[in-house]
Amino acid sequence: MTHVVTFPGLGLEFTLNRVAFTIPIIDRPVYWYGIIIVSGLLLAVYLCMRWAPRFGIVPDHILDMMLFAVPAALVAIRAYYVIFNLSLYQREDGSLDWEAILRYSDGGLAIYGAIISSVIVLLIFCKVRKINFLAFADVGVHGLFIGQLIGRWGNFMNVEAYGSATTLPWRMCSESIAAEMFSKGYVDQAGYEAILSGTLGVHPTFFYESAWNFVGLILVYFLGKKWRRYDGECFLFYLAWYGLGRAWIEGLRTDSLYLFVGSSIRVSQLVAAVCFVVAGGILLYNRFRPHDKNNLYVNRLKAQQEQAEETKED
């Protein structure tokens, strides 16, 4: 499906086709969304492997962990969405429509499902391999920032994950946006016509989140390279930074998951706010506590290696 998306206030226009190409032999479409998500994943893994040694993590451990984390995330990212939209996947008799649940091509994925599953998998992986969880998490959040800032452009190709109506100069417009906003009651007939004409548009929340994660990546990179004082500091920063951004961005979106049918509480906004408050509070508390960098996992490993080498020489 092709969409013409415009940003009238910026003088920009894009013709977007969800399908990148079709595999001739099986006549199977390959979507830009999938290509962008996979590209973000590969770049995240590559860069995390490069940066892993500064956290005391063996680069190959990144690949080993991903063998378990990716399948788990594919299940969790869908399960999270389905759980909070269960009515969409129930038949008239109340039974679950498993065919619809497993049809990923229809859309319906939630990033918090992947984040939660990744933390669980990492906890188990580090326990089995006897690796410091917080040190591994510190490098891992770099990958989360990378994957999310790139992955949100898949939403742009699908013309989804946008926000409420606005007249801001960077408002986003398209015929499909106008139709959906009207059908869901977010705008009336006049608003529908205004979106078509370009005088009214919607918040490009996909871009807000991508840009927010880009800034977060820069900050966490320097935190991990120069300023980190204890294991888990980058992990806490990610939870606080992403939580703060997602909390306000989610409030603008028109496709939020709600706690239950009829509720006004947005699930992702609630989770984001809790992450920000808890992680931000711990970061603030630790800021006023003394920390010995020699206790960092990477420095302890170096000390052990040096001691082992001295023992061999003796």
C-alpha positions, 0 to 999 in steps of 0.5 A: 500500500502506498501513502503520500505523507506531507509535512506542509509546514516544512515543505516536505512530501514523501511517497511511501510504499510499505513493501520494499520488494517481492520475492518472485518465487514465492510471491512474498512481499518484504516490508520496509518495517521488517528491513528497518527493524532487522537493520537496527538489530544488526547495528545494535549487536555490532556496536555493542560487541565493539563497546563490550570490552570497556564493560568487562564483557566478552564480545562473543557473549553478546552473540550468545545472549542474542540467540536466546533474547531475540526469540524471546523478544519476538514472543514477548513483543506480541504477547504484551500487545495482545494481553492489553488488547485481548478483545481484538483477538477473541471470537464471539464465544470468548475463545482466543483466535490464535491464528489472528494472534500469530499473524504478525503481519497485521501489526500490533507490537509493543516495545516494552514486551521486548524490554521486559523479556530481554531483562529476564533472559539476561538475568538467566544468561548472566546467572548461568555464565557467571557474568555480572548482570549490571555490567552486561546491562550497561552495554546492552542498553546502548543496543536498546537505544540504537534499535529503538531510534532506528526501528521507529522509522519503520513506523514512519514507513507504515504511517503509524504511531503518530499523535493527536491533531496539531497545527505545529510547523512539523505537523504530518498529514496524509489521506490515511491519517485523516481517515483514521483520525475521523473514523476514531472520532479524534477529529470531526468533518472539518478536521478531516478536511483540514488534514487533507488540506494540510492546515491541520496535521498530527504529531509525528511521535515516531520522530519524537521518540527516535530523536529522544533515543538518539540523544539518549544514545549520545549521553549513555555512550559518554556515560559508559566511556568516561563517567560511569562510576558503578555497574548498572549506572548506564542501565539506570540512566536508560530506564530513567531517560527512556521512561521520561521521554516515553511518558510524555510522548505516549500521552500524545499518541492515538494508538495507546494500549490501555490498562483495561477496556474503558480505562483512561490509564495508558499502559506504556505511559504508566510503566514509563513513569514508574521507570523514570521515578524509580530509576531516576530516584536511584540515580539521584541517591547514588550521585551523592554516594562515594563510589570506588571505580576499582569496584567496577566489574571490568576493573575487578577482572583486570585486577584478577588477570594482573594478579594471575600473571604475577602469580605465574611469573613467581 
